[in-house]
Amino acid sequence: MSTSVLKTEFDTVGDVMGLRLGHLLIEFSEMWYHVFLWALFSSIFVHTIAALFAFITLRKHKFGRFFSILILVMGVVSPVTSGFLSSATIAFVHRMSSLQMSPVYAMVWGVGQTVLSASIGFTRILATL
């Protein structure tokens, strides 16, 4: 009889953000979940700071103060859509390569998606001015 137990539930958000270093991510779903949560929460963090900055600078504008709400919405919508697919792609490549992923690597991949998205966003806005 085998002593290995098939894990059917995901780690808690606290476990993911706590970076349990002794725990390696082996299954596709674990890798995807960790990378996705890091991308989601780092995007929410960056967009919250941007929304606060926008609200402070546009607080006296009649309609401009509501742009911060759109910034917050995009901080959730973009990682839920594109981050979902890119996290799955990263996890798929790791799994098919038979590579185990450390939680620190999952953090780097997730935060890296946010950094890449922010840098692309900055360069596209400047090109339109």
N, C-alpha and C positions, 0 to 999 in steps of 0.2 A: 504494500500500500504506500502510495506517495505521501510525503509529508508537506509538500508545497501546497499553499493555499492560493487560489485564484482570487485576485483582488478585483472587486466589482464596484467599489465606490471610490470617488475622487478624494484627494486630500482637502482639508478645509482651507479657506482663504488664508487664515493665520499661519498654517503650515507652509503654504506656498510663499507668502511674504516673509516668513521667518527663516527661509533658506536652510532647511534641515540638511546640513552638509554631508552627513553619513548616509543619506538615502539617495541612491542613484535611480534615475528614471529609465525604465527598460521598455515599457509598453508604449505604443503609439498614443493611446489616450492620455496617459500620464504626461508625456512630453508635450502634446498639444495643449493640454489644460494649463500646464505651468507657463509655457510661452505665451499663450493667449491671455492669461490673467496678468502677467507682467506688462504686456502690450496695452491691455485695457486700463490698468491702474496708472501706468506712467502717462498714458495719453490724457486720462482724466486729470491728473496732477498738473500737467503742462497747460491744458486748456482752462483749468480753474484759475491758474495764475494769469493767463492771458485775459480771461473774462473779467477778473478783478481789475486788472490794469485798464481794460477798455471801459469798464463802468466808471472808474475814478476819473479817467480823462474825458469821458463823454457824458458825465452826470448832468450837465446843464443843457445838453442838446435835447430837442423835443423828441426825436425818434432814436437818436444814436445810443441812448442808454439801454435800449432793448437789444442792441447787437450782442451784448454780453450773453444773453440767453441763447442766441444762435451759436455762439462760440462754445458754450457748455454742451449744447446738443450735439454739435459736431465732434466734441471730445469723446462722446459715447458712441455715436453712429459710425464713425470711420473705423475704430478698431473692431466693432462688432461685425462689420461687413468685410472690409479688406483684411483686417487683422485676423479674422477667423480663417480666411483662406491661406494667408501667408504663414500663419502659425501651423496650420495643417501641413503645408508644404515642407516647412522646416522639420516638423516631427516625422513626416513620411521619409524624407531623405535620411535622417538619423536612424530610423527604424530599419529601412531597407539596407542601410550600410552596416547593420548590426552593431551600431555604436550606442553605448549607454550615454545618457546625458546627465550631467551634474546639474543640480538646481541653480548653481551660479551661471552656467552656460544658458540655461533657460531664461534667467534674468537678463543676461547680455543680449540674447536674441530678441526678447520682448521689448526692452528699453531701446535697443537698436532700431527696431521698427518705428518707434515713436520719434527717435532722432532723425531717421531717414525721412519720415513723413513730414516732420517740421522743416527740415532743410529744403525739401522739394517745394513745400508750401511757400517758404520765403523767396526762393528763386523765381517761382511763377508769378508771385505778386509784383516783384520788382520789374519783371519783364513787361508787365502790362501798364506800368506808369509812364 
